[in-house]
Amino acid sequence: MGLVSVVLRTSERLTVRTLPAPGPVDLVGRLPHPAALAWIRRDSGLVGWGEAARVPIPGGPDRFARARGALTALFEGAEVDDAVGVPGSGPVAFGTFGFDPKSDDSVLIVPRSVVGWRDGRAWHTVIGADDDPMAELNPPRQPSGVAWRGGALDDTGWGGAVRTATGRIREGELGKVVLARDLWAEADEPIDARVLLRRLSARFPDCYTFAVDGLVGATPELLVRRIGGEIASLVLAGTTPRGADEAADRALGEALFASAKDRREHAYAADMVRDALAPLCAELDLPAEPELLRLANVQHLATPVRGRLAGERSVLDVLEALHPTPAVCGTPTDAAMDLIRELEEMDRSRYAGPVGWVDSRGDGEWGIALRCAQLDGRRARLFAGCGIVADSDPAAEIAEARAKFGVMRTALDG
């Protein structure tokens, strides 16, 4: 079990100052260079840049608890002047966790500068010296010459993995597994996260557009929001495309809602979230039936969840209870995780892991890193996954994965 060591980029102690700022704020426009940190929905949220501290988190079953401990010690030792006092003001860490509990890819980053805009209020947080943080150090450049190549498995290989999974499910080894695949892109020059953030937030305003440590995407799935003692989550499982016109769109949505396969897949996810949150909550509300959530490119079965925590718990504590959900892993969890490791023939890294932010109060918002890509200079690695149950059809799952790749393909191709 690895130790968590905090890497400070400033002095031995964080000096934090948060002041009100004029609004409204173009959050993406405030980012001065490609190393962006962001969490945006409907033009509101947080962006950050620079590193005051970096907290790499080794894999292990207690990684969320160790992350919380390291961050709590860091923030308790900080000198904080917060004149705003809202969720996301004062010291904030953006984070991304590896999907697999064994992964060493998890990290929390405390930016030198953060700009927030929510509910008609704007603020600016600076840690350490403020060296003109609004300077346009590196103007955004559009990706050009993007070329595509396959990932770990081609359609034939991944379709075979789906068939193997359905066979294991029919044999009773598990109820559901989520299988993912990857796709690679390479551009002529290093890919600028700010360009992708701008395109994604414009096309998918109802999603949570994020950038943390090179992981960029727009996820529809809110894993947990914690504001004071109140929590919220949004369970998504079961997917169909949007229709070409209103009638076709309605027919597709009705078919999804009536699908026994998709309703069963969704029930696995909703039941797990209820069971995970119930021990933490004094009150918990889940509707008896899902609703349809229509996004720009797909429709999902969705169950909104609300609750009130029974005690003082950070959003990181709630993450520990929730991750991984059946919506991105399967059920039972251990059997699904073992099958993912066996069949995918790749390392998911941070795909389908938690991504978001947490402040010194324990408030925060975290989504599941879906519809995303990991940037590395000129290269981007895209991911897509599908929920597999006993009657899943490999051809239909291949088509669904392609549709999910389309979000980031469009962002990169423009």
C-alpha positions, -999 to +999 in steps of 0.1 A: +000+000+000+017+032-012+021+063+008+007+096-004+033+124-007+024+160-014+046+178-038+045+216-030+054+239-059+054+271-037+066+275-001+062+250+027+028+264+034+000+274+011-010+311+012-045+314-003-065+345-011-100+346-026-116+378-037-149+386-055-144+392-092-165+409-119-189+388-139-201+372-160-170+352-167-160+333-199-143+305-180-125+289-209-113+323-221-096+329-188-072+299-192-038+313-202-022+281-215-030+245-226-023+229-192-060+235-182-080+225-152-117+228-157-151+218-145-179+236-164-216+231-170-239+257-187-211+283-186-208+279-148-181+262-128-144+264-121-112+267-141-076+267-128-040+268-140-006+264-125+003+240-097+007+251-061+007+214-050+004+180-066-008+149-047-001+116-066-022+088-051-009+052-054-034+024-060-049+005-032-083-002-016-081+028+007-069+053-019-098+077-014-092+078+023-055+084+019-062+112-007-086+128+018-060+126+046-033+141+025-055+169+012-069+177+047-035+180+061-024+203+033-054+226+036-054+227+074-018+240+072-027+267+047-031+304+055-065+312+039-081+346+034-115+338+017-137+368+013-163+349-008-171+317+013-190+296-013-184+261-025-153+262-047-138+293-031-106+292-010-082+263-017-095+238-043-081+206-057-090+192-091-087+155-093-088+124-114-087+088-102-078+057-121-107+033-129-091+002-114-084+003-076-049-010-084-041+019-107-013+044-097-027+070-122-047+090-096-038+126-088-051+157-070-038+191-083-041+224-063-039+252-089-020+285-083-050+303-097-087+295-098-116+315-113-152+305-104-185+316-118-218+304-104-253+318-096-243+353-107-212+354-085-176+353-097-144+349-077-107+346-081-084+326-059-046+329-059-021+308-041+014+323-036+026+352-057+002+365-084+024+370-115-003+384-138-022+352-140-046+365-167-018+370-192-024+353-225+008+333-223-001+309-251-031+316-274-051+286-283-043+268-316-068+246-334-058+209-340-048+202-375-039+172-396-057+148-372-051+112-382-068+082-366-058+046-359-073+017-340-068+008-304-061-024-285-089-043-302-105-039-336-142-045-342-138-082-347-117-086-315-140-064-294-171-081-307-155-114-297-150-100-262-187-090-260-197-126-271-174-140-244-189-117-218-225-126-227-216-163-224-201-158-189-233-139-179-256-167-192-235-192-172-243-172-141-208-158-133-222-122-131-252-101-141-236-074-161-202-061-172-191-029-189-166-034-217-145-005-230-123+001-260-099+028-271-090+048-303-060+069-311-057+103-327-025+122-337-023+158-348+004+179-365+011+198-333+004+194-296-034+194-289-046+223-269-071+213-242-087+247-243-099+242-279-116+209-269-131+225-238-146+253-259-161+229-285-174+204-259-190+230-237-207+246-266-221+214-281-230+197-247-240+224-223-259+200-201-229+178-196-200+184-172-170+195-194-137+187-176-100+189-179-076+175-153-040+165-159-046+161-197-078+141-193-105+161-213-141+153-219-178+160-214-195+135-192-233+133-187-229+114-155-228+132-121-213+107-097-218+129-067-222+166-057-218+174-020-227+209-008-228+210+030-248+180+042-267+176+009-257+152-019-269+145-054-261+119-080-274+110-115-274+073-125-272+067-163-274+033-179-292+023-210-284+043-242-300+049-276-292+075-304-311+106-311-336+105-340-334+124-373-366+142-365-390+146-336-411+115-344-381+093-348-365+107-317-396+100-296-399+065-310-363+057-301-368+071-266-400+051-261-382+019-273-354+025-249-378+030-220-396-002-229-365-023-234-362-051-209-325-053-216-318-016-209-342-014-180-324-044-164-290-027-170-303+005-155-317-012-125-284-028-116-268+007-115-296+024-096-298-004-070-261-003-063-261+035-059-290+032-034-272+005-015-239+024-014-254+057-002-280+044+022-254+038+051-241+073+047-274+091+046-301+102+070-324+107+041-322+092+005-346+097-024-346+076-056-376+076-080-392+042-085-387+045-123-360+061-145-366+091-168-353+098-203-323+122-205-319+136-240-284+149-249-272+163-282-261+129-296-278+102-274-306+095-250-301+077-217-322+061-190-316+083-159-324+082-122-317+114-102-307+107-066-308+131-037-298+126+000-288+142+032-256+129+049-259+114+084-225+128+095-196+150+085-182+134+054-161+148+026-172+143-010-142+120-013-158+097+013-189+095-008-167+087-039-152+058-020-186+043-014-198+048-050-169+039-072-170+018-093-207+018-101-224-009-123-228+018-149-191+016-156-180-017-142-208-042-137-222-065-111-211-081-089-183-056-088-154-080-082-164-105-109-170-076-134-136-061-126-119-094-131-136-099-165-127-064-176-091-071-168-093-103-188-112-092-219-103-055-227-066-061-234-058-025-224-053-004-194-083+020-189-061+044-169-085+072-158-113+064-182-145+057-163-129+068-130-140+098-109-131+133-121-139+166-105-130+190-077-130+192-039-125+223-017-113+226+019-148+222+033-152+188+017-177+202-009-172+193-045-186+179-077-174+147-093-184+130-125-175+098-142-148+103-168-168+093-199-168+107-235-132+117-229-096+116-242-062+115-225-039+141-242-002+135-246+014+162-268+002+156-303-016+123-294-050+117-279-063+084-266-102+082-268-124+057-249-159+044-251-177+016-232-210-003-233-230-022-207-231-059-215-259-082-202-270-117-212-289-107-244-265-080-257-258-081-294-221-076-304-230-056-336-253-033-316-226-027-290-200-019-316-224+007-331-230+022-296-193+025-289-188+042-322-215+067-314-198+074-280-164+079-297-182+105-319-182+131-291-144+134-289-139+127-326-160+158-334-142+179-308-108+170-323-118+172-360-137+205-354 
